[in-house]
């Protein structure tokens, strides 16, 4: 790998009138500053036609085709185009596809088209074809730098379900590039080599992260699928008191305050918790359903099986079913680990009704089978699983920090590249 220069503060981006501007010191004299509109020979939208996923007909690019910032031939649509349409919309190797209508976090994502198979330019991705003053590979890296810096997310126009940038705004964005194509190619070579190494390192870290999680999941699965001597199997509703939450009327502001947390499924993160984003007043708590501490909350609509263990009394909404604690038959942490296991979640999924949004009502929730060993065994299991989970979470933290550091390194390299430091 080529020498990597640490990122400094000499390069900054600032926005003026909707256009991005790179400002730096000690820029090489042979560099040029132009707008994207000046360096693009073509900037246009694609053909708007009815597409399908049959695998038959002419291949059409889609937003999904560039989901991973490279062109994916497996994620195209299909249509029957006329010869005139084919002539106009055929993609050329080196064309850059730009996501200009998407969710805000994806607006500005790009990929270079590099397929040997004929693919035609579809709507919702802009085509950028640079003039000969800048190479396609260099321009793609420059656009990826803008994307990673958060520029497009900051300037896109947002509506309820999507965000967008128009061609006029894109054309005004400033870009710096060496006048020498050989210098552009040199920078691209450094970035490509470095990014290949970063991609390998990220893949290794992600694999280690998955292995750490799989080790814990395998162990917890074995505990709850191999009952020992003296263990009882019971339907959940036959062993515990269960409850479904509710939501006090939202049109009554007097019901809401900071007296008691109101828990919703997104706040269930497979861990213990003592707070929530929303809260109820004393009046709201009086009409809500309240759980005592050490209850197990389970999301049973939508994202099934997300769980939490409350360390303080809480109210909870109707998307959640809960298992109330009963110290005479189960340690709360033992039930927490059991509900966290895939053995429990697989039963939930099998019981779910609804085609688009899976739902497990209280009656079905009560029919889930649980295992209950004697209390001394429960304490031993909790101690072992708690220790293993702590080690797993520590490893996850280490690997996540590595992934974050690699992403920062990538940003740093792009910063150096477009401030003339490579």
C-alpha positions as CSV (number, residue, x, y, z in Angstrom):
1,X,0.0,0.0,0.0
2,X,1.2,3.5,-0.8
3,X,2.1,6.0,1.9
4,X,-0.9,7.3,3.8
5,X,-0.7,10.9,5.0
6,X,-2.6,11.7,8.2
7,X,-5.6,14.0,7.6
8,X,-5.2,17.6,8.7
9,X,-7.4,20.6,8.9
10,X,-6.2,22.2,5.7
11,X,-9.1,20.9,3.7
12,X,-12.7,21.9,4.5
13,X,-16.0,21.9,2.7
14,X,-18.4,24.7,2.9
15,X,-21.7,25.3,1.2
16,X,-22.7,28.4,-0.6
17,X,-25.9,28.9,-2.5
18,X,-26.5,25.1,-2.6
19,X,-23.1,24.3,-4.1
20,X,-20.3,22.4,-2.4
21,X,-16.9,24.0,-2.2
22,X,-13.6,22.6,-1.2
23,X,-11.3,25.1,0.4
24,X,-7.7,24.3,1.2
25,X,-4.1,25.6,1.5
26,X,-1.0,24.5,-0.4
27,X,-3.1,23.2,-3.3
28,X,-1.0,22.1,-6.2
29,X,-0.9,24.8,-8.9
30,X,-1.9,22.4,-11.7
31,X,-5.3,21.7,-10.1
32,X,-8.5,23.1,-11.6
33,X,-11.7,24.1,-9.9
34,X,-14.9,23.7,-11.9
35,X,-18.6,22.9,-11.4
36,X,-19.9,19.5,-12.1
37,X,-21.9,21.0,-14.9
38,X,-18.7,22.1,-16.5
39,X,-17.0,18.7,-16.4
40,X,-20.0,16.6,-17.4
41,X,-20.8,16.0,-21.1
42,X,-24.0,14.3,-20.1
43,X,-26.3,14.7,-17.0
44,X,-29.7,13.3,-17.5
45,X,-32.4,11.0,-16.2
46,X,-33.2,7.6,-17.6
47,X,-36.2,6.0,-19.3
48,X,-39.4,5.8,-17.4
49,X,-40.9,2.4,-18.4
50,X,-42.8,-0.4,-16.7
51,X,-40.3,-2.9,-15.3
52,X,-40.5,-6.4,-13.9
53,X,-38.3,-8.9,-12.3
54,X,-39.0,-11.8,-14.7
55,X,-35.4,-12.0,-15.9
56,X,-36.7,-11.7,-19.5
57,X,-36.2,-8.7,-21.8
58,X,-33.8,-5.8,-21.7
59,X,-32.0,-5.1,-18.5
60,X,-32.8,-1.7,-16.9
61,X,-30.8,0.0,-14.1
62,X,-32.7,0.6,-10.8
63,X,-31.9,2.3,-7.5
64,X,-31.1,-1.1,-6.1
65,X,-28.4,-1.6,-8.8
66,X,-26.0,0.7,-6.9
67,X,-27.0,-0.1,-3.4
68,X,-23.5,-1.1,-2.4
69,X,-21.8,1.8,-4.4
70,X,-20.8,-0.5,-7.2
71,X,-23.0,-1.7,-10.1
72,X,-24.8,-5.0,-9.4
73,X,-26.0,-6.8,-12.5
74,X,-28.2,-9.0,-10.3
75,X,-30.3,-6.1,-9.2
76,X,-31.7,-4.8,-12.4
77,X,-35.3,-4.6,-13.8
78,X,-36.5,-5.9,-17.1
79,X,-38.6,-4.4,-19.9
80,X,-39.1,-4.5,-23.6
81,X,-37.5,-1.5,-25.3
82,X,-37.7,-0.2,-28.8
83,X,-34.6,0.1,-30.9
84,X,-34.8,3.8,-30.6
85,X,-35.0,3.6,-26.8
86,X,-32.1,1.2,-26.7
87,X,-30.0,3.6,-28.8
88,X,-30.7,6.5,-26.5
89,X,-30.5,4.8,-23.1
90,X,-27.7,2.2,-23.5
91,X,-25.2,2.6,-20.7
92,X,-21.5,2.9,-21.6
93,X,-18.6,1.6,-19.5
94,X,-17.4,4.4,-17.4
95,X,-20.8,6.0,-17.0
96,X,-21.5,7.1,-13.4
97,X,-25.0,6.4,-12.0
98,X,-26.1,8.8,-9.3
99,X,-28.9,8.3,-6.8
100,X,-30.8,11.6,-6.8
101,X,-34.2,10.3,-5.4
102,X,-33.9,8.1,-2.4
103,X,-34.1,8.2,1.4
104,X,-31.9,11.0,2.7
105,X,-29.1,8.8,3.8
106,X,-28.7,7.3,0.3
107,X,-29.1,10.4,-1.8
108,X,-25.8,11.0,-3.6
109,X,-24.6,7.4,-3.7
110,X,-22.8,6.6,-6.9
111,X,-21.4,3.7,-8.9
112,X,-19.4,3.3,-12.1
113,X,-21.1,1.2,-14.8
114,X,-18.6,-1.5,-15.8
115,X,-20.7,-4.4,-17.2
116,X,-19.9,-6.3,-20.4
117,X,-23.6,-7.0,-20.8
118,X,-26.0,-4.4,-22.3
119,X,-27.9,-2.5,-19.7
120,X,-30.2,0.5,-20.2
121,X,-30.4,3.6,-18.1
122,X,-33.6,3.6,-16.0
123,X,-35.4,6.4,-14.2
124,X,-34.5,7.5,-10.6
125,X,-30.8,7.3,-11.3
126,X,-29.0,10.1,-13.1
127,X,-26.4,9.3,-15.7
128,X,-23.2,11.3,-15.5
129,X,-20.8,11.0,-18.4
130,X,-17.7,13.2,-17.9
131,X,-15.9,15.2,-20.5
132,X,-12.2,14.3,-21.3
133,X,-10.9,16.7,-18.7
134,X,-11.6,14.3,-15.9
135,X,-11.6,10.5,-15.7
136,X,-14.7,8.6,-14.7
137,X,-12.9,6.8,-11.9
138,X,-11.5,10.1,-10.5
139,X,-14.9,11.7,-10.7
140,X,-16.6,8.7,-9.0
141,X,-14.1,9.0,-6.1
142,X,-14.8,12.7,-5.8
143,X,-18.5,12.1,-5.7
144,X,-18.0,9.4,-3.1
145,X,-16.1,11.9,-1.0
146,X,-19.0,14.3,-1.2
147,X,-21.4,11.6,-0.2
148,X,-19.3,10.4,2.8
149,X,-18.8,14.0,4.0
150,X,-22.6,14.2,4.3
151,X,-22.9,17.0,1.7
152,X,-25.9,15.6,-0.2
153,X,-27.8,14.7,3.0
154,X,-27.3,18.3,4.0
155,X,-28.6,19.9,0.8
156,X,-31.3,17.4,-0.4
157,X,-34.9,18.4,-0.4
158,X,-36.8,16.1,2.0
159,X,-40.5,15.1,1.8
160,X,-42.4,12.5,3.8
161,X,-41.0,9.3,2.3
162,X,-38.0,10.4,0.2
163,X,-35.4,13.1,-0.5
164,X,-34.0,14.4,-3.7
165,X,-31.6,16.8,-5.4
166,X,-32.3,18.2,-8.8
167,X,-29.9,18.5,-11.8
168,X,-29.6,22.2,-11.4
169,X,-28.3,21.9,-7.9
170,X,-26.0,19.1,-8.9
171,X,-24.5,21.1,-11.8
172,X,-23.5,23.9,-9.4
173,X,-21.5,21.8,-7.1
174,X,-17.7,22.6,-7.3
175,X,-15.1,19.9,-7.9
176,X,-11.3,20.1,-7.8
177,X,-9.2,17.9,-10.0
178,X,-5.6,17.8,-11.3
179,X,-5.4,19.0,-14.9
180,X,-3.2,16.1,-15.7
181,X,-5.1,12.9,-16.4
182,X,-2.0,10.9,-15.4
183,X,-2.1,12.6,-11.9
184,X,-5.8,11.7,-11.7
185,X,-5.0,8.1,-12.5
186,X,-2.2,8.1,-9.9
187,X,-4.6,9.3,-7.2
188,X,-7.2,6.7,-8.2
189,X,-4.6,4.0,-8.1
190,X,-3.6,4.9,-4.5
191,X,-7.3,5.1,-3.4
192,X,-8.2,1.8,-5.1
193,X,-5.3,0.0,-3.5
194,X,-6.0,1.4,-0.1
195,X,-9.7,0.8,-0.3
196,X,-9.1,-2.8,-1.3
197,X,-7.0,-3.3,1.8
198,X,-9.7,-1.5,3.9
199,X,-12.4,-3.7,2.4
200,X,-10.5,-6.9,3.4
201,X,-9.9,-5.6,6.9
202,X,-13.6,-4.7,7.3
203,X,-14.6,-8.1,6.0
204,X,-12.4,-9.8,8.6
205,X,-13.7,-7.6,11.4
206,X,-17.3,-8.2,10.4
207,X,-16.6,-12.0,10.3
208,X,-15.1,-11.9,13.8
209,X,-18.1,-9.8,15.0
210,X,-20.5,-12.4,13.6
211,X,-18.5,-15.2,15.1
212,X,-18.6,-13.6,18.5
213,X,-22.4,-13.3,18.3
214,X,-22.8,-16.8,16.9
215,X,-20.9,-18.3,19.8
216,X,-23.2,-16.7,22.4
217,X,-26.3,-17.6,20.3
218,X,-25.2,-21.2,19.9
219,X,-24.6,-21.6,23.7
220,X,-27.9,-20.0,24.7
221,X,-29.7,-22.2,22.1
222,X,-28.2,-25.4,23.5
223,X,-29.3,-24.4,27.1
224,X,-33.0,-24.0,26.1
225,X,-33.3,-26.9,23.7
226,X,-31.7,-29.6,25.8
227,X,-33.7,-29.7,29.1
228,X,-32.1,-31.5,32.0
229,X,-33.5,-33.7,34.7
230,X,-36.2,-32.1,36.8
231,X,-37.0,-29.4,34.1
232,X,-40.7,-28.6,33.5
233,X,-42.2,-27.6,30.1
234,X,-45.2,-25.4,30.3
235,X,-47.2,-23.0,28.1
236,X,-46.2,-19.5,28.9
237,X,-49.7,-18.5,30.0
238,X,-50.0,-21.6,32.2
239,X,-46.9,-20.6,34.2
240,X,-46.9,-16.8,34.3
241,X,-49.3,-13.9,34.3
242,X,-49.0,-12.1,31.0
243,X,-50.3,-8.7,29.8
244,X,-50.7,-6.6,26.6
245,X,-50.1,-2.9,26.8
246,X,-52.2,0.1,25.8
247,X,-51.7,3.7,24.8
248,X,-53.5,6.5,26.7
249,X,-55.3,8.8,24.3
250,X,-52.8,11.0,22.6
251,X,-55.2,13.9,22.2
252,X,-55.2,14.4,26.0
253,X,-52.0,16.3,26.8
254,X,-52.6,15.8,30.5
255,X,-51.9,12.1,30.2
256,X,-48.3,12.8,29.1
257,X,-45.3,13.9,31.2
258,X,-42.3,12.5,33.1
259,X,-43.9,10.5,35.9
260,X,-43.4,7.1,34.3
261,X,-41.7,5.8,31.1
262,X,-44.0,4.7,28.2
263,X,-42.2,1.9,26.4
264,X,-42.6,1.2,22.6
265,X,-41.0,-1.6,20.5
266,X,-38.1,0.5,19.1
267,X,-36.9,0.9,22.7
268,X,-36.5,-2.8,23.2
269,X,-32.9,-3.5,22.6
270,X,-32.5,-7.0,24.0
271,X,-31.1,-5.6,27.3
272,X,-32.2,-4.2,30.6
273,X,-33.5,-0.6,30.6
274,X,-34.9,2.1,33.0
275,X,-36.1,4.8,30.6
276,X,-38.0,5.6,27.4
277,X,-38.4,8.4,24.9
278,X,-41.9,9.2,25.9
279,X,-43.5,9.3,29.4
280,X,-46.8,9.6,31.1
281,X,-48.1,11.9,33.8
282,X,-49.7,10.4,37.0
283,X,-53.1,10.8,35.2
284,X,-51.8,9.0,32.2
285,X,-50.3,6.2,34.3
286,X,-53.8,5.8,36.0
287,X,-55.3,4.7,32.6
288,X,-52.3,2.8,31.3
289,X,-51.2,-0.8,32.0
290,X,-48.3,-0.8,34.3
291,X,-45.6,-3.4,34.6
292,X,-43.7,-4.1,37.8
293,X,-39.9,-4.1,37.7
294,X,-38.2,-7.2,36.3
295,X,-41.0,-7.9,33.8
296,X,-40.0,-9.2,30.3
297,X,-41.3,-7.1,27.5
298,X,-41.6,-8.7,24.0
299,X,-42.4,-7.0,20.7
300,X,-45.2,-9.0,19.1
301,X,-46.2,-6.8,16.2
302,X,-43.8,-6.1,13.3
303,X,-40.3,-6.8,14.4
304,X,-41.1,-9.9,16.5
305,X,-39.1,-10.9,19.5
306,X,-37.2,-7.7,20.4
307,X,-37.1,-7.8,24.2
308,X,-36.3,-5.8,27.2
309,X,-36.2,-6.2,31.0
310,X,-37.4,-3.2,32.9
311,X,-35.5,-2.3,36.1
312,X,-38.2,0.3,37.1
313,X,-42.1,0.2,36.8
314,X,-43.1,1.2,33.2
315,X,-46.2,1.6,31.0
316,X,-46.1,-0.1,27.6
317,X,-48.0,0.1,24.4
318,X,-50.3,-2.4,22.6
319,X,-47.5,-3.7,20.3
320,X,-45.9,-5.4,23.3
321,X,-46.8,-8.5,25.3
322,X,-45.2,-8.9,28.7
323,X,-44.3,-11.6,31.2
324,X,-44.8,-10.5,34.8
325,X,-42.2,-11.8,37.3
326,X,-42.9,-14.7,39.6
327,X,-39.9,-15.4,41.9
328,X,-41.4,-18.6,43.0
329,X,-40.9,-20.3,39.7
330,X,-38.3,-18.3,37.7
331,X,-35.5,-15.8,38.1
332,X,-36.2,-12.8,35.9
333,X,-32.8,-13.0,34.3
334,X,-33.4,-16.7,33.5
335,X,-36.6,-15.8,31.6
336,X,-34.8,-12.9,29.9
337,X,-32.2,-15.3,28.4
338,X,-34.9,-17.8,27.5
339,X,-37.0,-15.2,25.6
340,X,-33.7,-14.0,24.0
341,X,-33.0,-17.4,22.6
342,X,-33.8,-18.4,19.0
343,X,-35.9,-21.3,20.4
344,X,-38.4,-18.8,21.8
345,X,-38.3,-16.5,18.8
346,X,-38.9,-19.4,16.4
347,X,-42.1,-20.2,18.2
348,X,-43.2,-16.6,18.0
349,X,-42.6,-16.5,14.2
350,X,-44.4,-19.8,13.7
351,X,-47.5,-18.4,15.5
352,X,-47.5,-15.0,13.7
353,X,-50.5,-14.1,11.6
354,X,-50.7,-11.3,9.0
355,X,-49.1,-11.2,5.6
356,X,-47.4,-7.9,5.6
357,X,-47.0,-7.2,9.4
358,X,-46.5,-10.3,11.6
359,X,-48.7,-10.2,14.7
360,X,-48.7,-12.5,17.7
361,X,-51.7,-11.8,20.0
362,X,-51.9,-12.5,23.7
363,X,-53.6,-15.8,23.2
364,X,-51.0,-17.1,20.9
365,X,-48.2,-15.6,23.0
366,X,-49.5,-17.6,26.0
367,X,-49.2,-20.8,24.0
368,X,-45.4,-20.5,23.6
369,X,-43.7,-23.3,25.4
370,X,-41.1,-22.5,28.1
371,X,-38.8,-24.6,30.2
372,X,-38.4,-24.2,33.9
373,X,-35.6,-25.9,35.8
374,X,-35.3,-25.8,39.6
375,X,-34.3,-22.4,40.9
376,X,-30.7,-23.4,41.9
377,X,-30.1,-24.5,38.3
378,X,-31.6,-21.3,37.0
379,X,-29.1,-19.3,39.1
380,X,-26.2,-21.4,37.7
381,X,-27.4,-20.9,34.1
382,X,-27.9,-17.2,34.6
383,X,-24.3,-16.8,36.0
384,X,-22.8,-18.7,33.0
385,X,-24.8,-17.0,30.4
386,X,-24.3,-13.6,32.0
387,X,-20.5,-14.0,32.0
388,X,-20.5,-15.3,28.4
389,X,-22.7,-12.4,27.2
390,X,-20.4,-9.9,28.9
391,X,-17.4,-11.3,27.1
392,X,-19.4,-11.4,23.8
393,X,-20.4,-7.7,24.2
394,X,-16.8,-6.8,25.0
395,X,-15.6,-8.5,21.8
396,X,-18.4,-6.8,19.8
397,X,-17.3,-3.5,21.1
398,X,-13.7,-4.1,20.1
399,X,-14.7,-5.2,16.6
400,X,-17.1,-2.4,16.2
401,X,-14.4,0.1,17.1
402,X,-12.2,-1.5,14.4
403,X,-15.0,-1.1,11.8
404,X,-15.5,2.5,12.8
405,X,-11.7,3.2,12.6
406,X,-11.5,1.7,9.1
407,X,-14.4,3.9,8.0
408,X,-12.7,6.9,9.4
409,X,-9.5,5.9,7.6
410,X,-11.4,5.7,4.3
411,X,-12.8,9.2,4.9
412,X,-9.3,10.5,5.8
413,X,-7.9,9.1,2.5
414,X,-10.6,10.8,0.5
415,X,-9.9,14.0,2.4
416,X,-6.2,13.8,1.5
417,X,-6.9,12.9,-2.1
418,X,-9.1,15.9,-2.8
419,X,-7.0,18.4,-0.8
420,X,-3.9,17.5,-2.9
421,X,-2.1,15.6,-0.2
422,X,-1.6,12.2,-1.9
